[in-house]
Amino acid sequence: MADHIGERIRKIRQDRGFSLSELADTAEVAKSYLSNVERGIQSNPSISFLQKVSDALNVPINLLLYGDRPSDSNLDPEWASLVQEAMSSGISKKEFRDFLEYQKWKLGQKD
């Protein structure tokens, strides 16, 4: 995969068929800043920026940060598989968070 974050963003953006303007609009970030990140002029984007871009591209933020390298995650393989399945099904991060909040609320109602 690409050497720096900007190159990874550009490759994924192009693979997904987004123009620079479309990704900037979807992620609600400045087009000029996104361009600077992609070209390596801005080499240390904020986590907030990366989260917006990863959400817009529908990829885990770790992919932007580290590429295809395996993470040092202690995530159980079955959980990892469930997360992959949820992502593949098209569920958004917001929908997933909403579901978790609902489950927490439901458990609290049993007390």
C-alpha positions in Angstrom: 0.0 0.0 0.0 1.0 3.7 -0.1 3.8 5.1 2.0 2.0 8.0 3.8 -1.5 8.8 5.0 -2.2 11.1 2.1 -1.2 8.6 -0.5 -3.5 6.0 1.2 -6.4 8.5 1.2 -5.9 9.3 -2.5 -5.7 5.6 -3.5 -8.9 4.7 -1.6 -10.7 7.8 -2.8 -9.9 7.0 -6.4 -10.7 3.3 -5.9 -14.1 4.4 -4.6 -14.7 6.7 -7.5 -14.7 10.0 -5.6 -13.3 13.2 -7.0 -11.3 15.4 -4.6 -14.3 17.7 -4.4 -16.8 14.9 -3.8 -14.8 13.5 -0.9 -14.2 16.9 0.7 -18.0 17.6 0.5 -19.0 14.2 1.8 -16.5 14.4 4.7 -17.2 18.0 5.3 -13.6 19.0 5.2 -11.8 21.8 3.2 -10.9 20.7 -0.3 -7.6 22.6 -0.1 -6.7 20.8 3.2 -7.6 17.4 1.8 -5.5 18.1 -1.3 -2.5 19.2 0.9 -2.9 15.9 2.9 -3.0 13.8 -0.2 0.1 15.5 -1.7 2.0 15.1 1.6 2.2 18.9 2.2 0.2 18.5 5.4 1.7 15.3 6.8 0.1 15.2 10.3 -3.7 15.6 9.9 -5.9 15.5 13.0 -7.7 12.5 14.2 -11.0 14.4 13.7 -10.1 15.0 10.0 -9.1 11.3 9.6 -12.3 10.2 11.2 -14.4 12.3 8.9 -12.5 11.0 5.8 -12.6 7.4 7.0 -16.4 7.7 7.6 -16.9 9.2 4.1 -14.8 6.5 2.5 -16.5 3.8 4.7 -13.1 2.4 5.8 -11.6 1.9 9.3 -9.4 4.7 10.4 -6.6 2.2 10.9 -6.5 1.6 7.2 -5.8 5.3 6.7 -3.2 5.4 9.4 -1.4 2.1 8.8 -2.5 0.7 5.5 -2.9 -3.0 5.1 -0.5 -3.9 7.9 -2.1 -6.1 10.6 -2.9 -4.2 13.7 -1.7 -5.1 17.1 -5.4 -5.5 18.1 -6.4 -7.9 20.8 -9.8 -8.2 19.1 -11.2 -11.7 19.2 -11.4 -13.1 15.7 -15.1 -13.8 16.0 -15.7 -10.1 16.9 -13.5 -9.0 14.0 -15.6 -11.1 11.7 -18.8 -9.7 13.0 -17.5 -6.1 12.5 -16.5 -7.0 9.0 -20.0 -8.5 8.3 -21.6 -5.3 9.7 -19.4 -3.2 7.5 -20.2 -5.3 4.4 -23.9 -5.1 5.1 -23.8 -1.4 4.7 -24.6 -0.5 8.3 -23.1 2.9 9.2 -21.0 3.6 12.2 -23.8 5.9 13.5 -26.4 3.1 13.1 -24.1 0.7 14.9 -23.5 3.1 17.8 -27.3 3.8 18.0 -27.9 0.0 18.2 -25.3 -0.3 21.0 -26.9 2.6 22.9 -30.4 1.0 22.5 -29.0 -2.3 23.8 -27.5 -0.5 26.9 -30.8 1.2 27.5 -32.7 -2.0 27.2 -30.4 -3.8 29.6 -30.9 -0.9 32.0 -34.7 -1.3 31.9 -34.4 -4.8 33.3 -33.0 -3.6 36.6 
